Amino acid sequence: MLNDKIILITGGTGSFGKKCTEIILKRYTPKKLIIFSRDELKQWEMAQTFPDSKYDCMRYFIGDVRDKERLNRALQGVDYVIHAAALKQVPTLEYNPFEAVKTNILGAQNIINTAIDLGVKRVIALSTDKAANPINLYGATKLCSDKLFIAGNSYTRRDGTIFSVVRYGNVVGSRGSVVPLYLKQRETGVLSVTDPRMTRFWITLEQGVNFVLECLERMVGGELFVPKIPSMNIMDLARAVCPDCEPKFIGIRAGEKLHEVMITRDDARYTVEFDTYFVIKPQFRFFERRFNNGRGKPVPEDFEYNSGTNEVRLTIEEVRELLERISP
């Protein structure tokens, strides 16, 4: 569905954006693939990997999702938007809360309004497990963003722009994640571990991109997609990175949970299950016509998709094999 289409990726120079660009260029022949981001240096570096001399569909567009006027220029003629731009460093956002609101919430509103005004066909936004029962500002702003994108479907005409959200857990090896930190700390012989009981959902960058592109194709508007992915214990991760290193327990940091949740018990009544993913349906009754095809199996009323109780767990050996694939 991406062949001969114009696609724009916000936050396109990030880990997700670069991998998404790589996969799209391998599989499809888009008319244009627009990288929209704020950092000219990162765009220049990305252009060394994906030069327009080799990929004539590539466009690099400096801009910020906070700037609606610039978005209005960038989204002219665009068919699909993949919204990956966000501020996401938890401690930084606790100290700079207004900046988080401007990018993660007001930026989402700008995307929604501009996409509707310019007739963009589909917008899919990336979310995070931190948005389910949030305890930090990052999670709270992403929950608000999720709500805005779902509700965006009620602002558009019947055959207009449709919006959906993808929520998944920690991306193995992404910038700012614990894996690069552990690989660096391995040289010292000591790995900092928050709490030996801590668990997280884990997904590779390629799996995340593939899931987003699948959801972009299957979306009807109003869904929040959640993939079925394994959990990992933090101590198993530490042992996989360096079995001979000594763990140094530093305690759970402000804004962190012991276990992450991607579907809360309160959302269970709106959730249906498929073979490889869940869908949280919108709570607006006038969206129900989109979901009357009977597809998907309702989950139990007390269901919760929690990394601590997730039945699919990675063993130390599986963690090691996963790390070897992404960082030999």
N, C-alpha and C positions, 0 to 999 in steps of 0.2 A: 504493500500500500504506500510505501515511501517513494517509489519510482516516479520521477518527473514531478515531485512535490517540493514545496519550499518549506523547510523545517528550521525553526529557530530554537537554540538551546540557551536559556539564561544561565549564568554562572558556568559558561561553556568551557572555561579554562581550568576548572576544578578536576578532581580525580574522576568523578562521574562523567563530566562533559567530555574529557579527552577519550575515555574508553568508549563512550557512546558514539563519538565521532568516528573512532577507529572501526567499530562494528558496522555502523551505517555505511561507511565507504566501502567496506568489504562486501556487504550483502546487497546494497541497493544502488540505484543511480538517481539520486535526488537532483532536482533542477537547481536548487540552492540549499546549502547548509550553512546557516548563519550562526556564528559564535558571538554571543552578546555578553560582555563582561566589562568590569571597570579597569582592569590592570593592563596597561599597554605592553609592559614587559612580558607578562605571561602570554599575551596574544602573540607577541613577536616570537617567543620560544615555541609556542604551539605551531606557528606558521612554518617553523623549520621542519617539523615532523609532517605537517599536512600543508605543503605549499600550494598556492593556487596555480602555479605552473604545472603541477602534476594533477591536482584535483581542481578543475576549473569551476566546480560548484561551490568551493569554499569562499565564505565571506567573513571578515572579522570586523565587528561592530563595537566600538567603544561606547559604553553607556551604563547606566545604573537603573535598577528597577524602581528606585525612588523617584526617578525623573520621568513623569508621565509624557512630557513633550517628546523626549528622546525615544521612549517606547512607541509612541505614535508614529514616529518616523521609521523605526526598526521593523515594526510589524506590518508594514504596508505589503499586501499581497501574500502574506504568510499563510500556509495551510495548517500547520501543526506547530504547537509550542510545547517544549519539554522544559518545565520550570524547575531548575536545580539550584538557582541562586538563593543563598541564605547565609546569615551569620550563625555559626553553630558552636563556637568554643564556649562551653558552659561557664567556666570561671570568668572569662572576659565579658560575657554578656551580663553576668550578675553585677559587674562593676560599671557596665555601660548600657543600662537597660533601655534608654531612649533610642540608642542606635539599633538595638535588636527589634524594637517596635517599628522603626522606620523601614527597615529592610524586610523583615519577615512578615509583617502585617500590612503596613501601608504599601509595600512593594507588591504584595499579593493582590491588594485591591486595584492597584494600577494595571497589573497584568489582566485582571478580569475585565475591567471597564474598557481597556484599549482593545482587547481581543474581541469583545462584543461589538464595539463601535466599528472595527475594521473587518468584521466577518471572518475571523479565524475559525476554521472548522472544529478543531479539537485542541484542548489544553489539558495536559496531564502534569500534575504537580507532585514533587517528591516530598514525603514526610519522614517521620522518624518514630521509633518506639518511645522516645522521650515525650511524645505528644499524648500518650495514653496515661491518664491520671498523672499529669505533670507535677513535679515538685521543684522544678527550676524554671527560670525565665525562658530559656531556650525552648523547653517543652511547651510552656504556656503559649509562647508566640506561634509555635508550629501548630498547636491545637487550634488556635484562632485562625491561622492561615487555612487549615484543613476545612474548618467550618465555612470560611468565606468562599473557597472554591466549590464546595458542594452546593452552597446556596446560590452560587453564581448561575446555576442552571435555571433558577427562577427569574433571572433578570433578562434572559434572552428569549427571542421568539421561538416558536415551535421548531423551525428548521434552521435555527441559528447555532451559535457556538455551544459546544458541550464541554463540561469540565468533570474531571475525575482526579482521584488522589491515589498514590501508591505509598504504602507505609512498610518499611522493613527495618531490620536491626543494624547492628554494627557491621561496617564493611571491613573485611580483613585487609589490613595493610594500607588503608587510606591515610591521607595526610592527617596528622594529629591523633591517630589511633594508637592503641597500646603496643601493637606489634612492632612498628618502627622504634618505639622507645625501648622495648625489650631487646631488640637486636643490637641497639647501641649499648644498653646496660650490660649485655652479655660479656663485653670486654672487661668489665670491672669484677665479674664474678658474683655480683649481687643484683637481684631483681626486686624492684619495689612492687609489692602486692597489697592491694587495698584490704581485702578480706578473703580468706581462703574459701568461704562459702559462696562468694559472688558468682553469678552466672550471667551470661549475655547471649542473645541471639546473634548468629554469625552468618554472613553471606559474602561471597566473593564479589568483586567489582563487576566481573563479567556476568555473573548470575543476576546481579541487580539490574544491569543494563538490559539483559535479555528479558527479564520480567517486566520492566517498564515498557519496552517495545511491544511485548505481547499484550499488555494491558491497553496500550495506545490503540491497538487494532481491535480489541474486543469490547472496549468501553462503550456504553450507551449514554453515559452522563449521570453523575450523582453517586457513583460507587466509590468506596474506599477499599482498595485491593490490599490484601495482606498475604504474602507468600508463606508456604509451609517450609520452614528452614530449621536447621538443627541449633541446639544450644551448646554452649561450651563453658566449662568451669574455669575460672581464672587460674587456679593452681595447675590444672591440666595444661593450660596454655604456657604457663611458666616452665613446666617440666618439659614441654615439647620444644620450646626455644632453647633451653639450656638445663638439662637434667642435673648437671653438676653445680649449678649456681645456687647460692643461698638466698632464700626468700626473706625480704625485709618487709614486715607488715606495717603499713602506714595508716590504716584505718580508712573507712569510707569518707570521701571528701564531700564538702557541701554541695548539695544539688544532685547527689548520686543515690541510686537505689541499690539494694542488695540483689534484687532480681528485676528484670525489665518485663513490661507487659505490652503486648501489641493489640490485644482485644480484651477489653474490660468486661466484667460480668454485666454491667449496665448496658453494654453494646450487644450482648449475646442475643437479645430478643430481636435484633435487626440483622443478625449475621447468618449467612448461609455458607455451606462448605462445599468445595469442589475437590477434585483429586489432588491438585497441587497448590491450591490457594483458598483463601476465604474472601468473601465480599461482605462488607458492612454496608447495608442498604441505607439510603437517606431516610430521615424520619418525616419528611414532608409527604403527606398523603397524595398530593397531586403528582408525585413522581412514580406512584405505584404502577401506573400503566406500562412503564418501561420494564418492569420486573415481573410481569404476569405470565412469563413463559414457563414457569414451573421448574426452571433450572436451579440446581443447587439444593442441598439438604440442610434444613434448619439445624443449628447446633442446640444442645441442651440449654435450658434456661440458666443454669449455674455455670456455664462454660466460661473459662478464662484462658487466654493464650498467654502463658507466663513462662519465662525462660527457666524458672526454677522447677516447674512441674512438667515442662515439655518432655514428651516421651522420646523424642529423637535427640540423642546426645552424642557428641563426638568424643571418641576415645583419644587418649594421648597420641596413639599411632596415627589416627585419622587427622588429628590436628597437625601433626608433623608433616604428613603427606600434603595437607592443604597448604601449609606454609612453604613447603618445598616448591609447589607449583607457582606460587606468587612471588617468592623471594628465594631463589636457589642458594 
